Amino acid sequence: MNIKKAGEQIKNTVRAYLAKDSSGRLLIPQHKQRPIILMGAPGIGKTEIISQVASELGVGLLTYSMTHHTRQSAMGLPIIRTKEFEGESFEATEYTVSEIIAAVYGMMQKSGVRNGILFLDEINCVSETLIPVMLQFLQYKEFGGRKLPEGWVVVTAGNPPEYNSSVREFDTVTWDRLKRIDVEPDLNVWKEFAYQTGVHGAVISYLEIKPQNFYIIQKGASGRSFVTARGWDDMSRVLKVYEKLGIAVDKELVGQYLQDRKTAEDFAVYYELYRKYESDYRVTDILEGTYDDAIVQRAQKSGFDERYALIGLLLDTVNARCGELLAKDADFMLLKQTLSEVQSACAQGGSASALLRENADSLDTRRERLADANNLSRKTDDSLIFRRDKLNEYAAGASDGFESVKELFGRDTADFMKHTQAAKLNLDNLFRFCSCAFGTGQEMLIIITEIAASPNTAKFIGIYGCDEYYRYDKELMFHRHRTTILDELDSLDKQEKQ
């Protein structure tokens, strides 16, 4: 299955493992909770999906790579204790607390979380001396006689042996104690992630043109060459920072992330053209509706790769803007809820300024707790910081009590609505330009498809609308329906002639 479906499977499993009856007992006892194992090629997104599940469920996350552990670090060190039994003393071996179990308790104490995911990566690459220990842990959830706290779910991950020479094949006894989920690369699913996280537009448009280069692992005369989803994502982040700092991007940099020479060289050439088109076509002018006829004429004469790069540039820009505005929309809704609570408290005699600062401080506390639980995503952190800063700003301006706060919030929301209207106009101008340059052919179909596929643009249009999108989507749907009917009639005609 793809990584998105795997994430849903993991989320549902964690929810089931944490479910309790009316007496507070786990519906599935801890020793009957089969650890999940994600099996898939490297760089496919296994670690990322675990982080996403933990964030969505609001539980802690502790990650360990098992290749770094020995029997001693997993079980703890042996110590000799004097025991008594039926009046007779004898020496017995016990173990100090496992490093892994101790880390779980440490996170619980520091962050305050009671439930969490213990993620053990590269589980099938453990040392030979650690195999019996891991088998006991997978069944009984304990290292060195000390159990994993109730409320913590074990998720593991491994690579098939064809990708890792250090892999140890599990026997039937071990597999029979695991809940196995096999994961395969899926470009369309990865694109959803890419749109949401702001992967560089050059990467997305390149992979649309050459989807076969999304995931490559092959062995040749010069060694193993590979390209993974992780490589594309990590390179995207570096490209954005290099652009911001004005540092040139070359094929040597690309090759450090895409470790297949042909793919790296091919993308490096495409990226150079992509940046050139960004400058030549003046994408901002197109979205603002201030482009001239020469830009339209160049687009009309361009080849497929150039057209696709231009479409990628336009889509990347509107996707980023829609994503930013959707995040701010959610932030303002949460701010409004907080201000409503502050207003009610002020009606009972509370100080608006003091209450706002108190709420701002609570957001900082929440940031710290989420960070301690390894559960603070960039998106959540941005939201908490934005709301904290706004509350402090409103507190500083609350000279006339809550009425002053209402005025400040009203000013901010009015400014926000101006930005949403500007984004709607950008979308309309995107369609108008492409209609002038390409008509309603293949290019328009690509734009409609990609806008619907992106969670940012699709949700933005669902909330704020876009007349041009609805217009062309309706036309293209009618065209597709008509084509389907004609194909069916043609097929029936051929059958009759036979």
Secondary structure, DSSP 8 states (H G I E B T S, - for coil): --HHHHHHHHHHHHHHHH-B-TTS-BSS-GGG---EEEEE-TTSSHHHHHHHHHHHHT-EEEEEEGGG--HHHHH--EEEEEEEETTEEEEEEEE---HHHHHHHHHHHHH----EEEEEESGGG--GGGHHHHHHHHHH-EETTEE--TTEEEEEEE--TTT-TT-----HHHHTTSEEEEE---HHHHHHHHHHHT--HHHHHHHHH-GGGSSEEEEETTEEEEE-HHHHHHHHHHHHHHHHHT----HHHHHTTSB-HHHHHHHHHHHHHHHHHHHHHTHHHHHHT---HHHHHHHHH--HHHHHHHHHHHHHHHHHHHHHHHHHHHHHHHHHHHHHHHHHHHHTT--HHHHHHHHHHHHHHHHHHHHHTT---HHHHHHHHHHHHHHHHHHHT-TTTHHHHHHHHHHHHHHHHHHHHHHHHHHHHHHHHHHHHHTTSHHHHHHHHHHHH-HHHHHHHHHH--HHHHHHHHHHHHHHHHHHHHHHHHHHHHHHH-
